[in-house]
Amino acid sequence: MKNLLIAVQVIVSIVLIVSVLAQPAKTQGFSLLTGATDTFYSKNKTRTFEATMSRLTIISALIFAAVTLALNLVK
């Protein structure tokens, strides 16, 4: 059981690292202050690659935390 959890932890950690590194940089930080207009991208943000990578990061982080807790309980 412990070996299976360790293998799952390694796989999830690799997925987490890749999903964080694949996210695009958010360089338009001050555009919200200047009142930038809405674009097609901002209106359809839930269907973009960025949104998918964000969801994948959150899900893999939650799985990573759960597996870490399970590994500590299995000791």
N, CA, C and O atoms as a Tripos MOL2 file, in Angstrom:
@<TRIPOS>MOLECULE
protein
  300   299    75     0     0
PROTEIN
NO_CHARGES

@<TRIPOS>ATOM
      1 N           0.8290   -1.1970    0.0000 N.3       1 MET1
      2 CA          0.0000    0.0000    0.0000 C.3       1 MET1
      3 C           0.8680    1.2530    0.0000 C.2       1 MET1
      4 O           0.5890    2.2180   -0.7110 O.2       1 MET1
      5 N           1.9160    1.2220    0.8030 N.am      2 LYS2
      6 CA          2.7850    2.3930    0.8840 C.3       2 LYS2
      7 C           3.5060    2.6320   -0.4420 C.2       2 LYS2
      8 O           3.6800    3.7760   -0.8630 O.2       2 LYS2
      9 N           3.9240    1.5430   -1.0980 N.am      3 ASN3
     10 CA          4.6130    1.7000   -2.3900 C.3       3 ASN3
     11 C           3.6840    2.2660   -3.4560 C.2       3 ASN3
     12 O           4.1060    3.0600   -4.2980 O.2       3 ASN3
     13 N           2.4220    1.8590   -3.4190 N.am      4 LEU4
     14 CA          1.4450    2.3900   -4.3620 C.3       4 LEU4
     15 C           1.2260    3.8840   -4.1410 C.2       4 LEU4
     16 O           1.1610    4.6520   -5.1010 O.2       4 LEU4
     17 N           1.1130    4.2920   -2.8910 N.am      5 LEU5
     18 CA          0.9320    5.7160   -2.5830 C.3       5 LEU5
     19 C           2.1550    6.5400   -2.9900 C.2       5 LEU5
     20 O           2.0190    7.6720   -3.4530 O.2       5 LEU5
     21 N           3.3380    5.9710   -2.8160 N.am      6 ILE6
     22 CA          4.5620    6.6810   -3.2270 C.3       6 ILE6
     23 C           4.5820    6.8480   -4.7440 C.2       6 ILE6
     24 O           4.9510    7.9080   -5.2500 O.2       6 ILE6
     25 N           4.1890    5.8060   -5.4650 N.am      7 ALA7
     26 CA          4.1510    5.9040   -6.9310 C.3       7 ALA7
     27 C           3.1340    6.9460   -7.3810 C.2       7 ALA7
     28 O           3.4080    7.7220   -8.2960 O.2       7 ALA7
     29 N           1.9660    6.9710   -6.7480 N.am      8 VAL8
     30 CA          0.9420    7.9650   -7.0820 C.3       8 VAL8
     31 C           1.4530    9.3710   -6.7690 C.2       8 VAL8
     32 O           1.2070   10.3080   -7.5280 O.2       8 VAL8
     33 N           2.1540    9.5100   -5.6650 N.am      9 GLN9
     34 CA          2.6930   10.8230   -5.2840 C.3       9 GLN9
     35 C           3.7120   11.3270   -6.3070 C.2       9 GLN9
     36 O           3.7230   12.5110   -6.6430 O.2       9 GLN9
     37 N           4.5510   10.4440   -6.7910 N.am     10 VAL10
     38 CA          5.5530   10.8450   -7.7910 C.3      10 VAL10
     39 C           4.8630   11.2780   -9.0840 C.2      10 VAL10
     40 O           5.2280   12.2940   -9.6750 O.2      10 VAL10
     41 N           3.8700   10.5090   -9.5210 N.am     11 ILE11
     42 CA          3.1620   10.8470  -10.7660 C.3      11 ILE11
     43 C           2.4170   12.1680  -10.6240 C.2      11 ILE11
     44 O           2.4670   13.0120  -11.5190 O.2      11 ILE11
     45 N           1.7250   12.3460   -9.5030 N.am     12 VAL12
     46 CA          0.9640   13.5840   -9.2900 C.3      12 VAL12
     47 C           1.8990   14.7790   -9.1620 C.2      12 VAL12
     48 O           1.5720   15.8700   -9.6280 O.2      12 VAL12
     49 N           3.0490   14.5890   -8.5400 N.am     13 SER13
     50 CA          3.9860   15.7110   -8.4180 C.3      13 SER13
     51 C           4.5420   16.1280   -9.7760 C.2      13 SER13
     52 O           4.7570   17.3160  -10.0160 O.2      13 SER13
     53 N           4.7740   15.1730  -10.6580 N.am     14 ILE14
     54 CA          5.2460   15.5130  -12.0040 C.3      14 ILE14
     55 C           4.1520   16.2640  -12.7670 C.2      14 ILE14
     56 O           4.4340   17.2450  -13.4560 O.2      14 ILE14
     57 N           2.9040   15.8010  -12.6430 N.am     15 VAL15
     58 CA          1.7880   16.4930  -13.2970 C.3      15 VAL15
     59 C           1.6410   17.9040  -12.7460 C.2      15 VAL15
     60 O           1.3870   18.8410  -13.5030 O.2      15 VAL15
     61 N           1.7970   18.0660  -11.4430 N.am     16 LEU16
     62 CA          1.6860   19.3910  -10.8180 C.3      16 LEU16
     63 C           2.7850   20.3290  -11.3160 C.2      16 LEU16
     64 O           2.5150   21.4880  -11.6310 O.2      16 LEU16
     65 N           3.9940   19.8430  -11.3880 N.am     17 ILE17
     66 CA          5.1040   20.6780  -11.8700 C.3      17 ILE17
     67 C           4.8880   21.0910  -13.3140 C.2      17 ILE17
     68 O           5.0820   22.2560  -13.6620 O.2      17 ILE17
     69 N           4.4880   20.1510  -14.1570 N.am     18 VAL18
     70 CA          4.2790   20.4580  -15.5790 C.3      18 VAL18
     71 C           3.1270   21.4370  -15.7560 C.2      18 VAL18
     72 O           3.2040   22.3490  -16.5790 O.2      18 VAL18
     73 N           2.0520   21.2480  -14.9810 N.am     19 SER19
     74 CA          0.9040   22.1510  -15.1390 C.3      19 SER19
     75 C           1.2310   23.5690  -14.6780 C.2      19 SER19
     76 O           0.7270   24.5340  -15.2520 O.2      19 SER19
     77 N           2.0570   23.7050  -13.6640 N.am     20 VAL20
     78 CA          2.4530   25.0490  -13.2230 C.3      20 VAL20
     79 C           3.3690   25.7020  -14.2530 C.2      20 VAL20
     80 O           3.2250   26.8870  -14.5510 O.2      20 VAL20
     81 N           4.3030   24.9370  -14.7920 N.am     21 LEU21
     82 CA          5.2330   25.5130  -15.7670 C.3      21 LEU21
     83 C           4.5680   25.8120  -17.1100 C.2      21 LEU21
     84 O           5.0450   26.6730  -17.8500 O.2      21 LEU21
     85 N           3.4880   25.1260  -17.4360 N.am     22 ALA22
     86 CA          2.8210   25.3330  -18.7220 C.3      22 ALA22
     87 C           1.8780   26.5290  -18.7230 C.2      22 ALA22
     88 O           1.4050   26.9390  -19.7820 O.2      22 ALA22
     89 N           1.6030   27.0880  -17.5630 N.am     23 GLN23
     90 CA          0.6900   28.2320  -17.5120 C.3      23 GLN23
     91 C           1.3760   29.4710  -18.0770 C.2      23 GLN23
     92 O           2.5490   29.7210  -17.7990 O.2      23 GLN23
     93 N           0.6360   30.2460  -18.8730 N.am     24 PRO24
     94 CA          1.2210   31.4640  -19.4360 C.3      24 PRO24
     95 C           1.4080   32.5360  -18.3600 C.2      24 PRO24
     96 O           0.7040   32.5540  -17.3510 O.2      24 PRO24
     97 N           2.3520   33.4090  -18.5940 N.am     25 ALA25
     98 CA          2.6290   34.4860  -17.6470 C.3      25 ALA25
     99 C           1.5150   35.5150  -17.6990 C.2      25 ALA25
    100 O           0.9430   35.7750  -18.7580 O.2      25 ALA25
    101 N           1.2150   36.0900  -16.5590 N.am     26 LYS26
    102 CA          0.1710   37.1190  -16.4930 C.3      26 LYS26
    103 C           0.8530   38.4840  -16.4590 C.2      26 LYS26
    104 O           1.1130   39.0360  -15.3900 O.2      26 LYS26
    105 N           1.1350   39.0140  -17.6320 N.am     27 THR27
    106 CA          1.8880   40.2630  -17.7290 C.3      27 THR27
    107 C           0.9940   41.4960  -17.7810 C.2      27 THR27
    108 O           1.4990   42.6180  -17.7260 O.2      27 THR27
    109 N          -0.3030   41.3190  -17.8840 N.am     28 GLN28
    110 CA         -1.1920   42.4720  -17.9860 C.3      28 GLN28
    111 C          -1.7800   42.8290  -16.6340 C.2      28 GLN28
    112 O          -2.9890   43.0230  -16.5120 O.2      28 GLN28
    113 N          -0.9520   42.9140  -15.6400 N.am     29 GLY29
    114 CA         -1.4200   43.1810  -14.2960 C.3      29 GLY29
    115 C          -2.0130   44.5630  -14.1080 C.2      29 GLY29
    116 O          -2.9820   44.7190  -13.3650 O.2      29 GLY29
    117 N          -1.4620   45.5610  -14.7560 N.am     30 PHE30
    118 CA         -1.9280   46.9380  -14.5760 C.3      30 PHE30
    119 C          -3.0240   47.3200  -15.5550 C.2      30 PHE30
    120 O          -3.5510   48.4290  -15.4700 O.2      30 PHE30
    121 N          -3.3850   46.4460  -16.4750 N.am     31 SER31
    122 CA         -4.4310   46.8080  -17.4290 C.3      31 SER31
    123 C          -5.7840   46.9300  -16.7420 C.2      31 SER31
    124 O          -6.6650   47.6360  -17.2330 O.2      31 SER31
    125 N          -5.9580   46.2600  -15.6260 N.am     32 LEU32
    126 CA         -7.2120   46.3930  -14.8850 C.3      32 LEU32
    127 C          -7.3400   47.7740  -14.2550 C.2      32 LEU32
    128 O          -8.4500   48.2860  -14.1070 O.2      32 LEU32
    129 N          -6.2380   48.3710  -13.8910 N.am     33 LEU33
    130 CA         -6.2670   49.6940  -13.2740 C.3      33 LEU33
    131 C          -6.5580   50.7880  -14.2870 C.2      33 LEU33
    132 O          -7.1530   51.8110  -13.9480 O.2      33 LEU33
    133 N          -6.1430   50.5760  -15.5240 N.am     34 THR34
    134 CA         -6.3160   51.6070  -16.5420 C.3      34 THR34
    135 C          -7.6570   51.5110  -17.2400 C.2      34 THR34
    136 O          -7.9890   52.3870  -18.0380 O.2      34 THR34
    137 N          -8.4390   50.4770  -16.9680 N.am     35 GLY35
    138 CA         -9.7520   50.3370  -17.5800 C.3      35 GLY35
    139 C          -9.7100   49.7750  -18.9770 C.2      35 GLY35
    140 O         -10.3550   50.3080  -19.8800 O.2      35 GLY35
    141 N          -8.9660   48.7110  -19.1720 N.am     36 ALA36
    142 CA         -8.8830   48.0900  -20.4950 C.3      36 ALA36
    143 C         -10.2460   47.5450  -20.8980 C.2      36 ALA36
    144 O         -11.0310   47.1200  -20.0500 O.2      36 ALA36
    145 N         -10.5190   47.5610  -22.1940 N.am     37 THR37
    146 CA        -11.8230   47.1080  -22.6820 C.3      37 THR37
    147 C         -11.8870   45.5870  -22.6910 C.2      37 THR37
    148 O         -10.8620   44.9060  -22.6890 O.2      37 THR37
    149 N         -13.1160   45.0670  -22.7020 N.am     38 ASP38
    150 CA        -13.3100   43.6210  -22.7710 C.3      38 ASP38
    151 C         -12.9580   43.1210  -24.1580 C.2      38 ASP38
    152 O         -13.3110   43.7390  -25.1620 O.2      38 ASP38
    153 N         -12.2740   42.0190  -24.2050 N.am     39 THR39
    154 CA        -11.9170   41.3930  -25.4650 C.3      39 THR39
    155 C         -12.6130   40.0460  -25.5680 C.2      39 THR39
    156 O         -13.2410   39.5840  -24.6150 O.2      39 THR39
    157 N         -12.4980   39.4290  -26.7200 N.am     40 PHE40
    158 CA        -13.0660   38.1020  -26.9060 C.3      40 PHE40
    159 C         -12.4180   37.1330  -25.9230 C.2      40 PHE40
    160 O         -13.0860   36.2570  -25.3730 O.2      40 PHE40
    161 N         -11.1380   37.2910  -25.7080 N.am     41 TYR41
    162 CA        -10.4100   36.4190  -24.7780 C.3      41 TYR41
    163 C         -10.9390   36.5580  -23.3530 C.2      41 TYR41
    164 O         -11.1270   35.5530  -22.6670 O.2      41 TYR41
    165 N         -11.1760   37.7590  -22.9080 N.am     42 SER42
    166 CA        -11.6330   37.9500  -21.5280 C.3      42 SER42
    167 C         -13.0640   37.4650  -21.3300 C.2      42 SER42
    168 O         -13.4280   37.0420  -20.2330 O.2      42 SER42
    169 N         -13.8750   37.5210  -22.3790 N.am     43 LYS43
    170 CA        -15.2510   37.0460  -22.2650 C.3      43 LYS43
    171 C         -15.3420   35.5280  -22.2860 C.2      43 LYS43
    172 O         -16.2670   34.9670  -21.6980 O.2      43 LYS43
    173 N         -14.4180   34.8510  -22.9400 N.am     44 ASN44
    174 CA        -14.4400   33.3950  -23.0780 C.3      44 ASN44
    175 C         -13.2740   32.7550  -22.3280 C.2      44 ASN44
    176 O         -12.7020   31.7680  -22.7910 O.2      44 ASN44
    177 N         -12.9310   33.3000  -21.1990 N.am     45 LYS45
    178 CA        -11.7570   32.8480  -20.4650 C.3      45 LYS45
    179 C         -11.9110   31.4370  -19.9050 C.2      45 LYS45
    180 O         -10.9080   30.7540  -19.6960 O.2      45 LYS45
    181 N         -13.1410   30.9840  -19.6580 N.am     46 THR46
    182 CA        -13.3300   29.6590  -19.0680 C.3      46 THR46
    183 C         -13.0290   28.5390  -20.0420 C.2      46 THR46
    184 O         -12.8450   27.3960  -19.6240 O.2      46 THR46
    185 N         -12.9760   28.8360  -21.3160 N.am     47 ARG47
    186 CA        -12.7230   27.7970  -22.3180 C.3      47 ARG47
    187 C         -11.3230   27.8800  -22.9090 C.2      47 ARG47
    188 O         -11.0840   27.3260  -23.9820 O.2      47 ARG47
    189 N         -10.4270   28.5280  -22.2680 N.am     48 THR48
    190 CA         -9.0890   28.7000  -22.8180 C.3      48 THR48
    191 C          -8.1040   27.7040  -22.2260 C.2      48 THR48
    192 O          -8.4040   26.9930  -21.2670 O.2      48 THR48
    193 N          -6.9420   27.6760  -22.8170 N.am     49 PHE49
    194 CA         -5.8660   26.8210  -22.3300 C.3      49 PHE49
    195 C          -5.4590   27.2220  -20.9150 C.2      49 PHE49
    196 O          -5.1560   26.3670  -20.0830 O.2      49 PHE49
    197 N          -5.4550   28.5080  -20.6520 N.am     50 GLU50
    198 CA         -5.0810   29.0110  -19.3250 C.3      50 GLU50
    199 C          -6.0360   28.5010  -18.2470 C.2      50 GLU50
    200 O          -5.5990   28.1050  -17.1660 O.2      50 GLU50
    201 N          -7.3210   28.5110  -18.5350 N.am     51 ALA51
    202 CA         -8.3130   28.0290  -17.5670 C.3      51 ALA51
    203 C          -8.1680   26.5260  -17.3440 C.2      51 ALA51
    204 O          -8.3010   26.0460  -16.2190 O.2      51 ALA51
    205 N          -7.8970   25.7960  -18.4060 N.am     52 THR52
    206 CA         -7.7000   24.3560  -18.2820 C.3      52 THR52
    207 C          -6.4760   24.0480  -17.4310 C.2      52 THR52
    208 O          -6.5200   23.1620  -16.5780 O.2      52 THR52
    209 N          -5.4020   24.7620  -17.6550 N.am     53 MET53
    210 CA         -4.1800   24.5220  -16.8780 C.3      53 MET53
    211 C          -4.3790   24.9320  -15.4240 C.2      53 MET53
    212 O          -3.8330   24.2980  -14.5200 O.2      53 MET53
    213 N          -5.1430   25.9690  -15.1960 N.am     54 SER54
    214 CA         -5.4320   26.3980  -13.8310 C.3      54 SER54
    215 C          -6.2280   25.3280  -13.0850 C.2      54 SER54
    216 O          -5.9220   25.0060  -11.9370 O.2      54 SER54
    217 N          -7.2530   24.7790  -13.7440 N.am     55 ARG55
    218 CA         -8.0390   23.7060  -13.1220 C.3      55 ARG55
    219 C          -7.1980   22.4730  -12.8680 C.2      55 ARG55
    220 O          -7.3180   21.8440  -11.8160 O.2      55 ARG55
    221 N          -6.3400   22.1180  -13.8260 N.am     56 LEU56
    222 CA         -5.4650   20.9540  -13.6630 C.3      56 LEU56
    223 C          -4.5030   21.1630  -12.5000 C.2      56 LEU56
    224 O          -4.2160   20.2190  -11.7640 O.2      56 LEU56
    225 N          -4.0040   22.3710  -12.3250 N.am     57 THR57
    226 CA         -3.1100   22.6760  -11.2120 C.3      57 THR57
    227 C          -3.8220   22.5280   -9.8720 C.2      57 THR57
    228 O          -3.2750   21.9440   -8.9360 O.2      57 THR57
    229 N          -5.0230   23.0460   -9.7810 N.am     58 ILE58
    230 CA         -5.7800   22.9620   -8.5270 C.3      58 ILE58
    231 C          -6.1120   21.5160   -8.1840 C.2      58 ILE58
    232 O          -5.9540   21.0940   -7.0380 O.2      58 ILE58
    233 N          -6.5690   20.7630   -9.1690 N.am     59 ILE59
    234 CA         -6.9340   19.3660   -8.9250 C.3      59 ILE59
    235 C          -5.7210   18.5420   -8.5330 C.2      59 ILE59
    236 O          -5.7910   17.7470   -7.5960 O.2      59 ILE59
    237 N          -4.6110   18.7200   -9.2370 N.am     60 SER60
    238 CA         -3.4080   17.9400   -8.9090 C.3      60 SER60
    239 C          -2.8340   18.3510   -7.5550 C.2      60 SER60
    240 O          -2.2650   17.5120   -6.8560 O.2      60 SER60
    241 N          -2.9670   19.6080   -7.1720 N.am     61 ALA61
    242 CA         -2.5000   20.0360   -5.8520 C.3      61 ALA61
    243 C          -3.3380   19.4070   -4.7430 C.2      61 ALA61
    244 O          -2.8060   19.0020   -3.7100 O.2      61 ALA61
    245 N          -4.6580   19.3280   -4.9600 N.am     62 LEU62
    246 CA         -5.5160   18.6880   -3.9700 C.3      62 LEU62
    247 C          -5.2220   17.1940   -3.8500 C.2      62 LEU62
    248 O          -5.1940   16.6510   -2.7460 O.2      62 LEU62
    249 N          -5.0040   16.5350   -4.9810 N.am     63 ILE63
    250 CA         -4.6540   15.1120   -4.9430 C.3      63 ILE63
    251 C          -3.3130   14.9180   -4.2670 C.2      63 ILE63
    252 O          -3.1440   13.9760   -3.4920 O.2      63 ILE63
    253 N          -2.3540   15.7920   -4.5450 N.am     64 PHE64
    254 CA         -1.0420   15.7090   -3.9180 C.3      64 PHE64
    255 C          -1.1490   15.8350   -2.4010 C.2      64 PHE64
    256 O          -0.4990   15.0910   -1.6660 O.2      64 PHE64
    257 N          -1.9650   16.7720   -1.9330 N.am     65 ALA65
    258 CA         -2.1460   16.9500   -0.4940 C.3      65 ALA65
    259 C          -2.8170   15.7340    0.1320 C.2      65 ALA65
    260 O          -2.4340   15.3090    1.2220 O.2      65 ALA65
    261 N          -3.8110   15.1740   -0.5440 N.am     66 ALA66
    262 CA         -4.5060   13.9970   -0.0110 C.3      66 ALA66
    263 C          -3.5830   12.7880    0.0640 C.2      66 ALA66
    264 O          -3.6140   12.0390    1.0400 O.2      66 ALA66
    265 N          -2.7690   12.6000   -0.9580 N.am     67 VAL67
    266 CA         -1.8300   11.4630   -0.9550 C.3      67 VAL67
    267 C          -0.7590   11.6690    0.1150 C.2      67 VAL67
    268 O          -0.3350   10.7070    0.7560 O.2      67 VAL67
    269 N          -0.3260   12.8860    0.3100 N.am     68 THR68
    270 CA          0.6510   13.1720    1.3590 C.3      68 THR68
    271 C           0.0840   12.8460    2.7410 C.2      68 THR68
    272 O           0.7670   12.2480    3.5720 O.2      68 THR68
    273 N          -1.1560   13.2380    2.9800 N.am     69 LEU69
    274 CA         -1.8040   12.8980    4.2470 C.3      69 LEU69
    275 C          -1.9610   11.3880    4.4030 C.2      69 LEU69
    276 O          -1.7470   10.8450    5.4870 O.2      69 LEU69
    277 N          -2.3340   10.7150    3.3200 N.am     70 ALA70
    278 CA         -2.4870    9.2560    3.3880 C.3      70 ALA70
    279 C          -1.1460    8.5770    3.6620 C.2      70 ALA70
    280 O          -1.0900    7.5880    4.3930 O.2      70 ALA70
    281 N          -0.0830    9.0960    3.0870 N.am     71 LEU71
    282 CA          1.2400    8.5130    3.3510 C.3      71 LEU71
    283 C           1.6440    8.6930    4.8070 C.2      71 LEU71
    284 O           2.2790    7.8120    5.3870 O.2      71 LEU71
    285 N           1.2890    9.8060    5.3940 N.am     72 ASN72
    286 CA          1.6090   10.0190    6.8090 C.3      72 ASN72
    287 C           0.7750    9.1200    7.7190 C.2      72 ASN72
    288 O           1.2390    8.7320    8.7910 O.2      72 ASN72
    289 N          -0.4190    8.7930    7.3180 N.am     73 LEU73
    290 CA         -1.2620    7.9080    8.1100 C.3      73 LEU73
    291 C          -0.8770    6.4410    7.9720 C.2      73 LEU73
    292 O          -1.1200    5.6520    8.8850 O.2      73 LEU73
    293 N          -0.2840    6.0690    6.8540 N.am     74 VAL74
    294 CA          0.0840    4.6760    6.6010 C.3      74 VAL74
    295 C           1.3140    4.2680    7.3860 C.2      74 VAL74
    296 O           1.4900    3.0820    7.6650 O.2      74 VAL74
    297 N           2.1510    5.1860    7.7420 N.am     75 LYS75
    298 CA          3.3970    4.8900    8.4530 C.3      75 LYS75
    299 C           3.2120    3.7450    9.3560 C.2      75 LYS75
    300 O           4.1510    3.3440   10.0440 O.2      75 LYS75
@<TRIPOS>BOND
     1     1     2 1
     2     2     3 1
     3     3     4 2
     4     3     5 am
     5     5     6 1
     6     6     7 1
     7     7     8 2
     8     7     9 am
     9     9    10 1
    10    10    11 1
    11    11    12 2
    12    11    13 am
    13    13    14 1
    14    14    15 1
    15    15    16 2
    16    15    17 am
    17    17    18 1
    18    18    19 1
    19    19    20 2
    20    19    21 am
    21    21    22 1
    22    22    23 1
    23    23    24 2
    24    23    25 am
    25    25    26 1
    26    26    27 1
    27    27    28 2
    28    27    29 am
    29    29    30 1
    30    30    31 1
    31    31    32 2
    32    31    33 am
    33    33    34 1
    34    34    35 1
    35    35    36 2
    36    35    37 am
    37    37    38 1
    38    38    39 1
    39    39    40 2
    40    39    41 am
    41    41    42 1
    42    42    43 1
    43    43    44 2
    44    43    45 am
    45    45    46 1
    46    46    47 1
    47    47    48 2
    48    47    49 am
    49    49    50 1
    50    50    51 1
    51    51    52 2
    52    51    53 am
    53    53    54 1
    54    54    55 1
    55    55    56 2
    56    55    57 am
    57    57    58 1
    58    58    59 1
    59    59    60 2
    60    59    61 am
    61    61    62 1
    62    62    63 1
    63    63    64 2
    64    63    65 am
    65    65    66 1
    66    66    67 1
    67    67    68 2
    68    67    69 am
    69    69    70 1
    70    70    71 1
    71    71    72 2
    72    71    73 am
    73    73    74 1
    74    74    75 1
    75    75    76 2
    76    75    77 am
    77    77    78 1
    78    78    79 1
    79    79    80 2
    80    79    81 am
    81    81    82 1
    82    82    83 1
    83    83    84 2
    84    83    85 am
    85    85    86 1
    86    86    87 1
    87    87    88 2
    88    87    89 am
    89    89    90 1
    90    90    91 1
    91    91    92 2
    92    91    93 am
    93    93    94 1
    94    94    95 1
    95    95    96 2
    96    95    97 am
    97    97    98 1
    98    98    99 1
    99    99   100 2
   100    99   101 am
   101   101   102 1
   102   102   103 1
   103   103   104 2
   104   103   105 am
   105   105   106 1
   106   106   107 1
   107   107   108 2
   108   107   109 am
   109   109   110 1
   110   110   111 1
   111   111   112 2
   112   111   113 am
   113   113   114 1
   114   114   115 1
   115   115   116 2
   116   115   117 am
   117   117   118 1
   118   118   119 1
   119   119   120 2
   120   119   121 am
   121   121   122 1
   122   122   123 1
   123   123   124 2
   124   123   125 am
   125   125   126 1
   126   126   127 1
   127   127   128 2
   128   127   129 am
   129   129   130 1
   130   130   131 1
   131   131   132 2
   132   131   133 am
   133   133   134 1
   134   134   135 1
   135   135   136 2
   136   135   137 am
   137   137   138 1
   138   138   139 1
   139   139   140 2
   140   139   141 am
   141   141   142 1
   142   142   143 1
   143   143   144 2
   144   143   145 am
   145   145   146 1
   146   146   147 1
   147   147   148 2
   148   147   149 am
   149   149   150 1
   150   150   151 1
   151   151   152 2
   152   151   153 am
   153   153   154 1
   154   154   155 1
   155   155   156 2
   156   155   157 am
   157   157   158 1
   158   158   159 1
   159   159   160 2
   160   159   161 am
   161   161   162 1
   162   162   163 1
   163   163   164 2
   164   163   165 am
   165   165   166 1
   166   166   167 1
   167   167   168 2
   168   167   169 am
   169   169   170 1
   170   170   171 1
   171   171   172 2
   172   171   173 am
   173   173   174 1
   174   174   175 1
   175   175   176 2
   176   175   177 am
   177   177   178 1
   178   178   179 1
   179   179   180 2
   180   179   181 am
   181   181   182 1
   182   182   183 1
   183   183   184 2
   184   183   185 am
   185   185   186 1
   186   186   187 1
   187   187   188 2
   188   187   189 am
   189   189   190 1
   190   190   191 1
   191   191   192 2
   192   191   193 am
   193   193   194 1
   194   194   195 1
   195   195   196 2
   196   195   197 am
   197   197   198 1
   198   198   199 1
   199   199   200 2
   200   199   201 am
   201   201   202 1
   202   202   203 1
   203   203   204 2
   204   203   205 am
   205   205   206 1
   206   206   207 1
   207   207   208 2
   208   207   209 am
   209   209   210 1
   210   210   211 1
   211   211   212 2
   212   211   213 am
   213   213   214 1
   214   214   215 1
   215   215   216 2
   216   215   217 am
   217   217   218 1
   218   218   219 1
   219   219   220 2
   220   219   221 am
   221   221   222 1
   222   222   223 1
   223   223   224 2
   224   223   225 am
   225   225   226 1
   226   226   227 1
   227   227   228 2
   228   227   229 am
   229   229   230 1
   230   230   231 1
   231   231   232 2
   232   231   233 am
   233   233   234 1
   234   234   235 1
   235   235   236 2
   236   235   237 am
   237   237   238 1
   238   238   239 1
   239   239   240 2
   240   239   241 am
   241   241   242 1
   242   242   243 1
   243   243   244 2
   244   243   245 am
   245   245   246 1
   246   246   247 1
   247   247   248 2
   248   247   249 am
   249   249   250 1
   250   250   251 1
   251   251   252 2
   252   251   253 am
   253   253   254 1
   254   254   255 1
   255   255   256 2
   256   255   257 am
   257   257   258 1
   258   258   259 1
   259   259   260 2
   260   259   261 am
   261   261   262 1
   262   262   263 1
   263   263   264 2
   264   263   265 am
   265   265   266 1
   266   266   267 1
   267   267   268 2
   268   267   269 am
   269   269   270 1
   270   270   271 1
   271   271   272 2
   272   271   273 am
   273   273   274 1
   274   274   275 1
   275   275   276 2
   276   275   277 am
   277   277   278 1
   278   278   279 1
   279   279   280 2
   280   279   281 am
   281   281   282 1
   282   282   283 1
   283   283   284 2
   284   283   285 am
   285   285   286 1
   286   286   287 1
   287   287   288 2
   288   287   289 am
   289   289   290 1
   290   290   291 1
   291   291   292 2
   292   291   293 am
   293   293   294 1
   294   294   295 1
   295   295   296 2
   296   295   297 am
   297   297   298 1
   298   298   299 1
   299   299   300 2
@<TRIPOS>SUBSTRUCTURE
     1 MET1         2 RESIDUE 1 A MET
     2 LYS2         6 RESIDUE 1 A LYS
     3 ASN3        10 RESIDUE 1 A ASN
     4 LEU4        14 RESIDUE 1 A LEU
     5 LEU5        18 RESIDUE 1 A LEU
     6 ILE6        22 RESIDUE 1 A ILE
     7 ALA7        26 RESIDUE 1 A ALA
     8 VAL8        30 RESIDUE 1 A VAL
     9 GLN9        34 RESIDUE 1 A GLN
    10 VAL10       38 RESIDUE 1 A VAL
    11 ILE11       42 RESIDUE 1 A ILE
    12 VAL12       46 RESIDUE 1 A VAL
    13 SER13       50 RESIDUE 1 A SER
    14 ILE14       54 RESIDUE 1 A ILE
    15 VAL15       58 RESIDUE 1 A VAL
    16 LEU16       62 RESIDUE 1 A LEU
    17 ILE17       66 RESIDUE 1 A ILE
    18 VAL18       70 RESIDUE 1 A VAL
    19 SER19       74 RESIDUE 1 A SER
    20 VAL20       78 RESIDUE 1 A VAL
    21 LEU21       82 RESIDUE 1 A LEU
    22 ALA22       86 RESIDUE 1 A ALA
    23 GLN23       90 RESIDUE 1 A GLN
    24 PRO24       94 RESIDUE 1 A PRO
    25 ALA25       98 RESIDUE 1 A ALA
    26 LYS26      102 RESIDUE 1 A LYS
    27 THR27      106 RESIDUE 1 A THR
    28 GLN28      110 RESIDUE 1 A GLN
    29 GLY29      114 RESIDUE 1 A GLY
    30 PHE30      118 RESIDUE 1 A PHE
    31 SER31      122 RESIDUE 1 A SER
    32 LEU32      126 RESIDUE 1 A LEU
    33 LEU33      130 RESIDUE 1 A LEU
    34 THR34      134 RESIDUE 1 A THR
    35 GLY35      138 RESIDUE 1 A GLY
    36 ALA36      142 RESIDUE 1 A ALA
    37 THR37      146 RESIDUE 1 A THR
    38 ASP38      150 RESIDUE 1 A ASP
    39 THR39      154 RESIDUE 1 A THR
    40 PHE40      158 RESIDUE 1 A PHE
    41 TYR41      162 RESIDUE 1 A TYR
    42 SER42      166 RESIDUE 1 A SER
    43 LYS43      170 RESIDUE 1 A LYS
    44 ASN44      174 RESIDUE 1 A ASN
    45 LYS45      178 RESIDUE 1 A LYS
    46 THR46      182 RESIDUE 1 A THR
    47 ARG47      186 RESIDUE 1 A ARG
    48 THR48      190 RESIDUE 1 A THR
    49 PHE49      194 RESIDUE 1 A PHE
    50 GLU50      198 RESIDUE 1 A GLU
    51 ALA51      202 RESIDUE 1 A ALA
    52 THR52      206 RESIDUE 1 A THR
    53 MET53      210 RESIDUE 1 A MET
    54 SER54      214 RESIDUE 1 A SER
    55 ARG55      218 RESIDUE 1 A ARG
    56 LEU56      222 RESIDUE 1 A LEU
    57 THR57      226 RESIDUE 1 A THR
    58 ILE58      230 RESIDUE 1 A ILE
    59 ILE59      234 RESIDUE 1 A ILE
    60 SER60      238 RESIDUE 1 A SER
    61 ALA61      242 RESIDUE 1 A ALA
    62 LEU62      246 RESIDUE 1 A LEU
    63 ILE63      250 RESIDUE 1 A ILE
    64 PHE64      254 RESIDUE 1 A PHE
    65 ALA65      258 RESIDUE 1 A ALA
    66 ALA66      262 RESIDUE 1 A ALA
    67 VAL67      266 RESIDUE 1 A VAL
    68 THR68      270 RESIDUE 1 A THR
    69 LEU69      274 RESIDUE 1 A LEU
    70 ALA70      278 RESIDUE 1 A ALA
    71 LEU71      282 RESIDUE 1 A LEU
    72 ASN72      286 RESIDUE 1 A ASN
    73 LEU73      290 RESIDUE 1 A LEU
    74 VAL74      294 RESIDUE 1 A VAL
    75 LYS75      298 RESIDUE 1 A LYS
